[in-house]
Amino acid sequence: MRQRGSALVEALVAAALACVALAVLAAGGHSAAQAFSRIREHTTALALATERLESLHASPLQDGSDLVGAHGILFARAWTMRGGRGLPIALRVQVSWRDRVLWLEGKTWP
């Protein structure tokens, strides 16, 4: 009779541990999904900033801004150019979305 009681307790403890393990896995899966989403957003922002910086290297124009939609998110790009007149032109591209901001800087000759 004593073995049956301890077997029941062992089964309850095992069930409780299994529930805790499942809860931890579920929370980890949610965190992984959030991290993947952030990585995708940052990668997209970096690609948008790089694209604009490369186009400014090819033919610097003037300061400006635009809006680009990707993956259901609206990214705002703004770029500035300083210098010139025999000095390198300092280029800066800023991309912002949601509550995040990323910028790239570079230089080119006039």
BAVOZA-726472 format. One line per 8 residues: number of its first residue (from 1); for each residue x, y, z of N, C-alpha, C, CB. Coordinates in Angstrom, 1 decimal. Glycine has a CB too. Layout:
// residues N
NUM> X:Y:Z:X:Y:Z:X:Y:Z:X:Y:Z; ...
This chain:
// residues 110
1> 0.8:-1.2:0.0:0.0:0.0:0.0:0.9:1.3:0.0:-0.9:0.0:1.2; 2.0:1.2:0.7:2.9:2.3:0.8:3.5:2.6:-0.6:4.0:2.0:1.8; 3.8:1.6:-1.4:4.4:1.8:-2.7:3.4:2.4:-3.6:4.8:0.4:-3.3; 2.1:2.1:-3.5:1.1:2.7:-4.3:0.9:4.2:-4.0:-0.3:2.0:-4.1; 1.0:4.6:-2.8:0.9:6.0:-2.4:2.1:6.8:-2.9:0.8:6.1:-0.9; 3.3:6.2:-2.8:4.5:6.9:-3.3:4.5:7.0:-4.8:5.8:6.2:-2.8; 3.9:6.0:-5.5:3.9:6.0:-6.9:2.9:7.1:-7.4:3.4:4.6:-7.5; 1.9:7.3:-6.7:0.9:8.4:-7.0:1.6:9.8:-6.8:-0.3:8.3:-6.1
9> 2.4:9.9:-5.7:3.1:11.2:-5.5:4.1:11.4:-6.5:3.7:11.1:-4.1; 4.8:10.3:-6.9:5.8:10.5:-8.0:5.2:10.9:-9.3:6.6:9.2:-8.2; 4.0:10.3:-9.6:3.3:10.7:-10.8:2.8:12.1:-10.8:2.1:9.8:-11.0; 2.4:12.6:-9.6:2.0:14.0:-9.5:3.1:15.0:-9.7:1.2:14.3:-8.2; 4.3:14.6:-9.0:5.5:15.4:-9.2:5.9:15.5:-10.6:6.6:14.9:-8.2; 5.9:14.3:-11.3:6.3:14.3:-12.7:5.4:15.1:-13.5:6.4:12.8:-13.2; 4.1:15.1:-13.3:3.2:15.9:-14.1:3.4:17.4:-13.8:1.7:15.5:-13.7; 3.7:17.8:-12.6:4.0:19.2:-12.2:5.3:19.6:-12.9:4.1:19.4:-10.7
17> 6.3:18.8:-12.9:7.5:19.1:-13.6:7.3:19.3:-15.1:8.6:18.1:-13.3; 6.5:18.4:-15.7:6.2:18.5:-17.1:5.5:19.8:-17.4:5.4:17.3:-17.6; 4.6:20.2:-16.6:3.9:21.5:-16.8:4.8:22.7:-16.7:2.7:21.7:-15.8; 5.7:22.6:-15.8:6.7:23.7:-15.7:7.6:23.7:-16.9:7.6:23.5:-14.4; 8.0:22.6:-17.3:8.9:22.5:-18.5:8.2:23.0:-19.8:9.4:21.1:-18.8; 6.9:22.7:-19.9:6.1:23.2:-21.1:6.0:24.7:-21.0:4.8:22.5:-21.1; 5.7:25.2:-19.8:5.6:26.7:-19.6:6.9:27.4:-20.0:5.2:27.0:-18.2; 8.0:26.8:-19.6:9.3:27.4:-19.9:9.6:27.4:-21.5:10.5:26.7:-19.2
25> 9.2:26.3:-22.1:9.4:26.2:-23.5:8.5:27.2:-24.3:9.1:24.8:-24.0; 7.3:27.3:-23.8:6.3:28.3:-24.4:6.9:29.7:-24.3:4.9:28.2:-23.8; 7.4:30.0:-23.1:7.9:31.4:-23.0:9.1:31.6:-23.8:8.3:31.6:-21.5; 10.0:30.6:-23.9:11.2:30.7:-24.8:10.8:30.8:-26.2:12.0:29.4:-24.6; 9.8:30.1:-26.7:9.3:30.3:-28.1:8.8:31.6:-28.4:8.3:29.2:-28.4; 8.1:32.3:-27.4:7.6:33.6:-27.6:8.8:34.6:-27.7:6.7:34.0:-26.5; 9.8:34.4:-26.8:11.0:35.3:-26.8:11.8:35.1:-28.1:11.9:35.0:-25.6; 11.9:33.9:-28.6:12.6:33.7:-29.9:11.9:34.3:-31.0:12.7:32.2:-30.1
33> 10.5:34.3:-31.0:9.8:34.9:-32.1:10.0:36.5:-32.1:8.3:34.6:-32.0; 10.0:37.0:-30.9:10.2:38.5:-30.7:11.6:38.8:-31.2:10.0:38.9:-29.3; 12.6:38.0:-30.8:14.0:38.3:-31.2:14.1:38.2:-32.8:15.0:37.3:-30.6; 13.5:37.2:-33.4:13.5:37.1:-34.8:12.9:38.3:-35.5:12.8:35.8:-35.3; 11.8:38.8:-35.0:11.1:40.0:-35.5:12.0:41.2:-35.4:9.8:40.2:-34.8; 12.7:41.4:-34.3:13.6:42.5:-34.2:14.8:42.4:-35.1:14.1:42.6:-32.7; 15.3:41.2:-35.3:16.4:41.0:-36.2:16.0:41.3:-37.6:17.0:39.6:-36.1; 14.8:40.9:-38.0:14.4:41.2:-39.4:14.2:42.7:-39.6:13.0:40.4:-39.6
41> 13.6:43.4:-38.6:13.5:44.8:-38.7:14.8:45.5:-38.8:12.7:45.4:-37.4; 15.8:45.2:-38.0:17.1:45.8:-38.0:17.8:45.5:-39.4:18.0:45.3:-36.9; 17.7:44.3:-39.8:18.3:43.9:-41.1:17.7:44.8:-42.3:18.1:42.4:-41.4; 16.3:44.9:-42.2:15.7:45.7:-43.2:16.1:47.2:-43.2:14.2:45.6:-43.1; 16.2:47.7:-41.9:16.6:49.1:-41.8:18.0:49.3:-42.3:16.5:49.5:-40.3; 18.9:48.4:-42.0:20.3:48.4:-42.4:20.4:48.4:-43.9:21.1:47.3:-41.8; 19.6:47.5:-44.5:19.6:47.5:-46.0:19.1:48.8:-46.6:18.7:46.3:-46.5; 18.1:49.4:-46.0:17.5:50.6:-46.6:18.6:51.8:-46.4:16.2:51.0:-45.8
49> 19.2:51.8:-45.3:20.3:52.8:-45.0:21.4:52.6:-46.0:20.7:52.8:-43.6; 21.9:51.4:-46.2:23.0:51.1:-47.1:22.7:51.5:-48.5:23.4:49.6:-47.0; 21.4:51.1:-48.9:21.0:51.5:-50.3:21.1:53.0:-50.5:19.6:51.0:-50.5; 20.6:53.8:-49.6:20.6:55.2:-49.8:22.0:55.8:-49.7:19.7:55.9:-48.7; 22.8:55.3:-48.8:24.2:55.7:-48.7:25.0:55.4:-49.9:24.9:55.1:-47.5; 24.8:54.3:-50.5:25.5:53.9:-51.8:25.0:54.8:-52.9:25.2:52.5:-52.1; 23.7:55.2:-53.0:23.2:56.0:-54.0:23.8:57.5:-53.8:21.7:56.1:-54.1; 24.0:57.9:-52.6:24.5:59.2:-52.3:26.0:59.2:-52.7:24.4:59.6:-50.9
57> 26.7:58.1:-52.5:28.1:58.0:-52.9:28.2:58.2:-54.4:28.8:56.7:-52.5; 27.3:57.6:-55.1:27.3:57.6:-56.6:27.0:59.0:-57.1:26.3:56.6:-57.2; 26.1:59.7:-56.6:25.8:61.0:-57.0:25.1:61.8:-55.9:24.8:61.0:-58.3; 25.9:62.5:-55.1:25.3:63.3:-54.0:24.4:64.4:-54.6:26.5:63.9:-53.1; 23.3:64.5:-54.0:22.3:65.4:-54.4:22.1:66.5:-53.4:20.9:64.8:-54.8; 21.1:66.4:-52.6:20.8:67.3:-51.5:20.2:66.5:-50.3:19.9:68.4:-52.0; 20.0:67.2:-49.2:19.4:66.6:-48.1:18.0:66.2:-48.5:19.4:67.5:-46.8; 17.5:65.2:-47.8:16.1:64.7:-48.2:15.6:63.7:-47.2:16.1:64.2:-49.6
65> 14.4:63.2:-47.5:13.8:62.1:-46.7:12.7:61.4:-47.6:13.2:62.7:-45.4; 12.4:60.2:-47.1:11.3:59.5:-47.8:10.8:58.4:-46.8:11.8:58.8:-49.1; 9.7:57.8:-47.2:9.1:56.7:-46.4:9.1:55.5:-47.2:7.6:57.1:-46.0; 9.5:54.3:-46.6:9.6:53.1:-47.3:8.8:52.0:-46.4:11.0:52.6:-47.6; 7.9:51.3:-47.1:7.2:50.2:-46.4:7.8:48.9:-46.7:5.7:50.2:-46.7; 8.0:48.1:-45.7:8.6:46.7:-45.9:8.1:45.9:-44.7:10.1:46.7:-46.0; 7.7:44.6:-45.0:7.3:43.7:-44.0:6.2:44.2:-43.1:8.5:43.2:-43.1; 5.3:45.1:-43.6:4.2:45.7:-42.9:4.6:46.8:-41.9:3.5:44.6:-42.1
73> 5.9:47.3:-42.1:6.4:48.3:-41.2:6.7:49.5:-42.1:7.6:47.8:-40.4; 6.5:50.7:-41.6:6.8:52.0:-42.3:8.2:52.5:-41.7:5.7:53.0:-42.2; 9.2:52.5:-42.6:10.5:53.0:-42.3:10.6:54.5:-42.8:11.6:52.1:-42.8; 11.1:55.4:-42.0:11.3:56.8:-42.4:12.8:56.9:-42.6:10.8:57.8:-41.4; 13.3:57.4:-43.8:14.7:57.6:-44.0:14.9:59.1:-44.2:15.1:56.9:-45.3; 16.0:59.6:-43.6:16.4:61.0:-43.8:17.9:61.0:-44.0:16.0:61.9:-42.6; 18.4:61.8:-45.0:19.8:61.9:-45.3:20.2:63.3:-45.3:20.1:61.2:-46.6; 21.5:63.5:-44.9:22.1:64.9:-44.9:23.5:64.8:-45.5:22.1:65.5:-43.5
81> 23.9:65.9:-46.0:25.3:66.0:-46.6:25.9:67.3:-46.1:25.2:66.0:-48.2; 27.1:67.3:-45.6:27.8:68.4:-45.2:29.2:68.5:-45.7:27.9:68.4:-43.6; 29.7:69.6:-46.0:31.1:69.8:-46.5:31.1:70.1:-48.0:31.9:68.5:-46.2; 32.1:69.6:-48.6:32.3:69.9:-50.1:33.3:71.0:-50.3:30.9:70.2:-50.7; 33.2:71.7:-51.4:34.1:72.8:-51.7:35.6:72.4:-51.5:33.7:74.0:-50.9; 36.0:71.3:-52.1:37.3:70.9:-51.9:37.6:69.9:-50.8:38.2:72.0:-51.8; 36.6:69.8:-49.9:36.7:68.9:-48.8:35.7:67.7:-49.0:36.3:69.6:-47.5; 36.0:66.6:-48.3:35.0:65.5:-48.5:33.6:65.8:-48.0:35.5:64.2:-47.7
89> 32.7:65.3:-48.7:31.3:65.5:-48.3:30.9:64.4:-47.3:30.3:65.4:-49.5; 30.5:64.8:-46.1:30.1:63.9:-45.0:28.6:63.5:-45.3:30.3:64.5:-43.6; 28.4:62.2:-45.4:27.0:61.7:-45.7:26.5:61.0:-44.4:27.0:60.7:-46.9; 25.2:61.3:-44.1:24.6:60.6:-43.0:23.2:60.2:-43.4:24.6:61.5:-41.7; 22.9:58.9:-43.2:21.5:58.4:-43.5:21.0:57.8:-42.2:21.6:57.2:-44.6; 19.8:58.3:-41.8:19.1:57.8:-40.6:17.8:57.1:-41.0:18.8:59.0:-39.6; 17.6:55.9:-40.4:16.4:55.2:-40.7:15.7:55.0:-39.3:16.6:53.8:-41.4; 14.4:55.4:-39.2:13.7:55.2:-38.0:12.4:54.4:-38.3:13.4:56.6:-37.3
97> 12.0:53.6:-37.3:10.8:52.9:-37.4:10.3:52.6:-35.9:11.0:51.6:-38.2; 9.1:52.5:-35.7:8.5:52.3:-34.4:9.3:53.1:-33.4:8.6:50.8:-34.0; 9.9:52.6:-32.4:10.7:53.4:-31.4:12.2:53.1:-31.6:10.2:53.0:-30.0; 12.6:52.8:-32.8:14.0:52.5:-33.0:14.6:53.4:-34.1:14.2:51.0:-33.4; 15.9:53.6:-34.0:16.6:54.5:-35.0:18.0:53.8:-35.3:16.8:55.9:-34.4; 18.3:53.9:-36.5:19.6:53.4:-37.0:20.2:54.4:-38.0:19.5:51.9:-37.7; 21.5:54.6:-37.9:22.1:55.5:-38.9:23.4:55.0:-39.4:22.2:56.9:-38.3; 23.8:55.4:-40.6:25.1:55.1:-41.2:25.7:56.4:-41.7:24.9:54.1:-42.4
105> 27.0:56.5:-41.6:27.7:57.7:-42.0:28.8:57.3:-43.0:28.3:58.4:-40.8; 29.2:58.2:-43.9:30.2:57.9:-44.8:30.7:59.2:-45.4:29.8:57.0:-45.9; 31.7:59.2:-46.2:32.3:60.3:-46.9:32.5:60.0:-48.4:33.6:60.8:-46.2; 32.4:61.1:-49.1:32.7:61.0:-50.5:33.3:62.3:-51.0:31.4:60.7:-51.4; 33.9:62.3:-52.1:34.5:63.5:-52.7:33.6:64.2:-53.6:35.9:63.2:-53.3; 33.6:65.5:-53.7:32.6:66.2:-54.6:33.0:66.0:-56.1:32.7:67.8:-54.3
